[in-house]
């Protein structure tokens, strides 16, 4: 019996030793397998030359379809200091086709007046221009008792100014107010008639104002921008003409006319970049409306009377200008160029000389041209 028990113990010990020496799977506790999930935060290196999507996009503009949703530039676009890609124009543009795809579309880049910009925030722009202007005199064939004609008068360039302010409203449009004025032309003609002296004096002054609403044109052109405009315009042209013939029994009179022209007008603007800080802008306007005219004639010889009258007629105003601008700093530009304006349906003072004092000749037209030198600031 003892031998049997000893044998069983020896067999059991041998089996246990053999089992212990064989490779066995290692079972780890579940807690040792599951590692805590700690988020790995990679440092974000911000390239100062790349504008992040949505930069400058203000509250209320993010959902505006015509401006898109990505600020000025796609995040991957290689942007320069103005925040847009390649010459101030985004490689991919803005959703909805805002002006970034076509040149400098950023407020911070100082894009020109009326331009479409992609920084969705209100801004104010003002500009002031010196406007030395020349004008034609009217029908050169108007004759003054054979002493001289209107062609003998010569108006030179006269200094005046134009100032404008513009503020963005909504997401796309801007409202512009313009004042033009202080232009005064005058000339005197003196002729020896043999029996006396013939003298003619012609004076004219111009003032005007506009209120316009501008909207950008959305297109994919990279280096060009455009806008269209609708608005109203008022122009006041006041003139006086005096004639005196010192011959015994000769005529002496004074004629004054006042033109109040009111038109509704449409316009357009195209601009583009010549270089990074150099641009060109071309714009035009055309308006049709009415001219309310007033005339007063005072005659002192050979008879004396004072006659007044008024009338209205159809009038047209058209203008165009082209300027080259240079960006001094992002919010300030200077520019220079050429300006021209046509006005039809006017009552000029000399044109009333040979018609009855109760009538008004409203068939005159004038051409104005000027040099432009101005400065523009943006906030």
C-alpha positions in Angstrom: 0.0 0.0 0.0 2.8 2.4 0.9 4.6 1.5 -2.3 1.5 2.3 -4.3 1.1 5.7 -2.7 4.7 6.6 -3.2 4.5 5.6 -6.8 1.4 7.8 -7.4 3.1 10.8 -5.7 6.2 10.4 -7.9 4.1 10.2 -11.0 2.1 13.3 -10.0 5.3 15.2 -9.3 6.8 14.3 -12.6 3.6 15.3 -14.5 3.6 18.7 -12.7 7.2 19.3 -13.5 6.7 18.5 -17.2 3.6 20.8 -17.4 5.5 23.6 -15.7 8.4 23.3 -18.2 6.2 23.5 -21.3 5.4 27.0 -22.8 2.1 28.4 -21.5 0.1 31.4 -22.7 0.4 34.5 -20.6 -3.0 36.0 -19.7 -2.7 39.6 -18.7 -5.4 41.4 -16.8 -7.7 43.5 -19.1 -6.8 46.7 -17.3 -3.2 46.2 -18.3 -4.1 46.0 -22.1 -6.4 49.1 -22.3 -4.2 52.2 -22.2 -5.8 55.6 -21.3 -6.7 57.6 -24.5 -4.7 60.8 -24.1 -5.2 63.2 -27.1 -2.0 64.1 -28.9 -1.9 67.8 -29.7 0.4 68.7 -32.5 1.7 72.3 -32.5 0.2 74.5 -35.2 2.7 76.5 -37.1 1.0 79.6 -38.6 2.5 80.9 -41.7 2.2 84.7 -41.5 1.8 84.8 -45.3 -1.3 82.7 -45.3 -4.7 84.1 -44.3 -6.8 81.5 -42.5 -10.2 80.8 -43.9 -12.8 83.2 -42.5 -10.3 85.9 -41.6 -12.0 89.3 -41.4 -15.5 87.8 -41.8 -17.9 89.7 -39.6 -21.1 88.7 -38.0 -24.0 88.7 -40.4 -21.8 88.3 -43.5 -20.9 84.6 -43.1 -24.1 83.4 -44.7 -24.2 86.0 -47.4 -24.2 84.0 -50.7 -22.5 86.6 -52.9 -19.5 86.9 -50.6 -19.0 83.2 -49.9 -17.8 81.6 -46.8 -14.0 81.5 -46.9 -12.8 85.0 -46.2 -10.3 86.2 -48.8 -8.1 83.3 -49.5 -8.1 79.5 -49.5 -6.0 78.3 -46.6 -3.5 76.6 -48.9 -3.1 79.6 -51.2 0.3 81.3 -51.1 -0.6 84.7 -50.0 1.4 87.9 -49.9 1.3 90.7 -47.4 -2.1 92.0 -48.4 -3.6 88.6 -47.5 -4.4 87.4 -51.0 -2.6 85.1 -53.3 -0.3 86.1 -56.2 -0.5 89.8 -56.8 -3.4 90.3 -54.4 -5.6 87.8 -56.1 -6.7 84.4 -54.6 -5.7 81.3 -56.5 -9.1 79.8 -55.8 -11.0 83.0 -55.2 -13.9 83.3 -52.9 -17.0 81.2 -53.0 -19.6 83.2 -54.9 -17.0 84.9 -57.0 -16.2 88.0 -55.0 -13.4 90.3 -56.2 -10.5 88.3 -54.6 -10.4 86.1 -57.7 -9.7 89.2 -59.8 -7.0 91.2 -58.2 -6.6 93.0 -54.9 -9.9 92.2 -53.2 -8.9 93.0 -49.6 -9.6 96.0 -47.5 -6.2 95.7 -46.0 -4.7 95.9 -49.4 -6.2 99.3 -50.1 -8.2 98.3 -53.1 -9.7 101.3 -55.0 -12.9 103.1 -54.5 -15.9 101.1 -55.6 -14.0 97.8 -55.6 -15.4 94.5 -54.3 -13.5 93.5 -51.2 -13.6 90.2 -49.3 -13.1 91.4 -45.7 -16.6 91.2 -44.6 -16.8 94.3 -42.4 -18.2 97.8 -42.9 -15.7 100.4 -44.2 -15.7 104.1 -45.1 -13.8 105.6 -48.0 -13.3 109.2 -48.8 -11.5 110.9 -51.7 -10.6 114.4 -52.6 -9.5 115.6 -56.0 -8.1 118.7 -57.6 -10.0 119.1 -60.9 -8.6 121.8 -63.2 -11.4 121.9 -65.9 -11.8 123.3 -69.3 -15.1 123.8 -71.1 -16.3 124.7 -74.5 -18.1 128.0 -75.0 -21.2 126.8 -76.9 -22.2 127.5 -80.5 -19.3 129.5 -82.0 -21.6 131.0 -84.7 -23.7 133.1 -82.3 -23.2 136.7 -83.5 -23.4 139.9 -81.4 -24.5 142.7 -83.8 -21.6 141.9 -86.1 -19.0 143.1 -83.5 -17.8 139.6 -82.6 -19.0 136.0 -82.2 -19.0 133.5 -79.4 -15.9 131.9 -81.0 -13.9 135.0 -79.9 -14.3 134.0 -76.2 -11.8 131.6 -74.8 -12.2 129.8 -71.5 -9.0 128.4 -69.9 -8.6 125.6 -67.4 -10.1 126.7 -64.1 -9.5 125.1 -60.7 -12.2 123.3 -58.9 -12.6 120.2 -56.7 -14.5 117.0 -56.3 -14.9 115.2 -53.0 -16.6 111.8 -52.4 -17.5 109.6 -49.5 -18.6 106.0 -49.7 -19.8 103.5 -47.0 -20.5 99.8 -47.4 -24.0 98.6 -46.5 -25.3 95.1 -46.4 -22.9 92.5 -47.7 -22.3 93.7 -51.3 -23.3 97.2 -52.0 -22.0 100.6 -51.1 -23.5 104.1 -51.0 -21.6 107.0 -52.4 -22.1 110.8 -52.2 -20.2 113.1 -54.5 -19.8 116.9 -54.6 -18.2 118.8 -57.6 -17.8 122.5 -57.7 -16.1 125.9 -57.5 -15.4 126.0 -61.2 -15.7 129.6 -62.6 -14.9 130.6 -66.1 -14.9 134.2 -67.5 -13.6 136.1 -70.5 -14.0 139.6 -71.9 -13.9 140.6 -75.6 -13.4 144.3 -76.6 -13.7 145.4 -80.2 -13.2 148.9 -81.8 -16.2 149.5 -84.0 -15.0 152.8 -85.4 -17.9 154.7 -84.1 -17.7 153.2 -80.7 -16.5 150.3 -78.6 -18.2 146.9 -78.5 -17.7 145.0 -75.2 -18.8 141.5 -74.3 -18.4 139.8 -71.0 -19.1 136.1 -70.4 -19.1 134.4 -66.9 -20.1 130.8 -66.0 -19.9 128.7 -62.9 -20.6 125.0 -62.2 -21.7 123.0 -59.1 -23.1 119.5 -58.8 -23.8 116.6 -56.5 -24.5 112.9 -56.8 -25.9 110.0 -54.7 -25.1 106.6 -56.1 -25.4 103.0 -55.1 -22.6 100.6 -56.3 -22.7 96.8 -56.6 -19.7 94.6 -57.5 -19.7 92.4 -60.5 -18.8 88.8 -59.6 -16.7 87.1 -62.2 -13.7 84.7 -62.2 -11.2 87.1 -63.8 -8.1 87.1 -61.7 -6.6 90.6 -62.2 -9.7 92.6 -63.0 -12.7 93.9 -61.0 -15.9 95.6 -61.9 -19.0 97.3 -60.4 -22.2 98.7 -61.6 -24.1 101.7 -60.3 -27.5 103.3 -60.2 -28.2 106.8 -58.7 -29.2 110.4 -59.2 -27.4 113.6 -60.1 -27.9 117.3 -59.8 -26.0 119.9 -61.9 -26.3 123.6 -61.6 -24.8 125.8 -64.4 -25.3 129.5 -63.9 -24.2 132.0 -66.5 -24.2 135.7 -67.3 -23.5 137.6 -70.5 -23.3 141.4 -70.9 -23.1 143.4 -74.1 -22.5 147.1 -74.6 -22.1 149.1 -77.8 -20.9 152.6 -77.0 -22.0 153.9 -80.4 -24.8 156.5 -80.0 -28.1 154.6 -79.8 -26.2 151.3 -79.3 -27.4 148.3 -77.4 -26.6 147.7 -73.7 -28.0 144.6 -72.0 -27.4 141.9 -69.4 -28.6 138.3 -69.7 -28.5 135.7 -66.9 -29.5 132.0 -67.2 -29.7 129.3 -64.5 -29.8 125.6 -65.4 -31.0 123.1 -62.8 -30.4 119.7 -64.3 -31.7 116.6 -62.5 -31.1 113.1 -63.9 -31.3 109.5 -63.0 -28.1 107.7 -64.0 -26.4 104.4 -64.5 -22.7 103.7 -64.4 -19.9 101.1 -64.4 -16.4 100.7 -63.2 -13.5 98.5 -64.3 -10.2 98.3 -62.5 -7.1 96.1 -62.4 -3.6 95.7 -61.1 -0.6 96.8 -63.1 1.8 95.9 -60.3 1.4 95.0 -56.7 0.9 98.7 -55.6 0.0 100.1 -59.0 -3.5 100.0 -60.5 -5.7 101.5 -63.1 -9.4 102.4 -62.9 -11.8 103.3 -65.7 -15.4 104.3 -65.0 -18.4 105.9 -66.8 -21.8 107.3 -66.1 -24.8 108.3 -68.2 -28.0 110.0 -67.1 -31.2 111.3 -68.6 -33.6 113.7 -66.9 -34.9 117.3 -67.0 -33.4 120.8 -67.0 -35.5 123.5 -65.3 -34.2 126.8 -66.8 -34.6 130.3 -65.7 -33.7 133.4 -67.8 -33.6 137.1 -66.9 -32.8 139.9 -69.4 -32.1 143.5 -68.3 -31.8 146.0 -71.1 -30.6 149.6 -70.4 -30.4 151.0 -74.0 -31.8 152.0 -76.4 -35.0 151.0 -74.4 -35.2 149.9 -70.8 -36.9 146.7 -69.6 -36.5 143.7 -67.3 -37.9 140.4 -68.5 -37.9 137.1 -66.7 -39.0 133.6 -67.8 -38.6 129.9 -67.2 -39.0 126.6 -69.0 -38.1 122.9 -68.9 -36.5 120.5 -71.3 -35.0 117.1 -71.6 -31.3 116.9 -70.6 -28.5 114.4 -70.8 -25.3 114.1 -68.8 -22.5 111.6 -69.6 -19.0 111.3 -68.1 -16.0 109.1 -68.1 -12.6 109.0 -66.4 -9.5 106.9 -66.3 -6.9 107.1 -63.5 -3.7 105.3 -62.4 -3.4 104.9 -58.7 -0.5 104.1 -56.4 -0.9 102.5 -53.0 1.2 104.4 -50.4 0.1 102.3 -47.5 -2.7 99.8 -47.2 -5.3 102.5 -46.2 -4.0 105.3 -48.4 -3.6 105.7 -52.2 -2.9 108.6 -54.6 -4.0 108.8 -58.2 -4.0 110.9 -61.3 -5.8 110.8 -64.6 -8.2 112.3 -67.1 -11.9 113.3 -66.8 -14.5 114.2 -69.4 -18.2 115.2 -69.3 -20.9 116.0 -71.9 -24.1 117.9 -71.1 -26.9 118.4 -73.6 -30.1 120.4 -73.2 -28.7 123.7 -71.7 -29.7 127.3 -71.8 -26.5 129.3 -72.2 -26.6 133.0 -71.6 -25.0 134.1 -74.9 -27.5 131.9 -76.9 -30.4 134.1 -75.7 -28.9 137.3 -77.2 -30.7 137.1 -80.6 -34.1 135.8 -79.4 -37.0 137.6 -77.8 -36.6 138.2 -74.1 -39.6 136.1 -73.2 -38.2 133.0 -74.9 -35.5 130.5 -73.9 -33.0 128.8 -76.2 -32.4 125.3 -74.7 -30.6 123.7 -77.5 -27.0 124.2 -76.3 -24.5 121.5 -75.4 -21.1 121.6 -73.6 -18.0 119.5 -73.3 -15.9 119.6 -70.2 -12.5 118.0 -69.7 -10.1 118.0 -66.8 -7.0 116.5 -65.3 -7.4 114.6 -62.0 -5.1 114.5 -59.0 -6.4 113.0 -55.9 -6.0 111.0 -52.7 -8.1 108.2 -51.3 -8.3 106.9 -47.7 -10.1 103.9 -46.3 -11.1 103.0 -42.8 
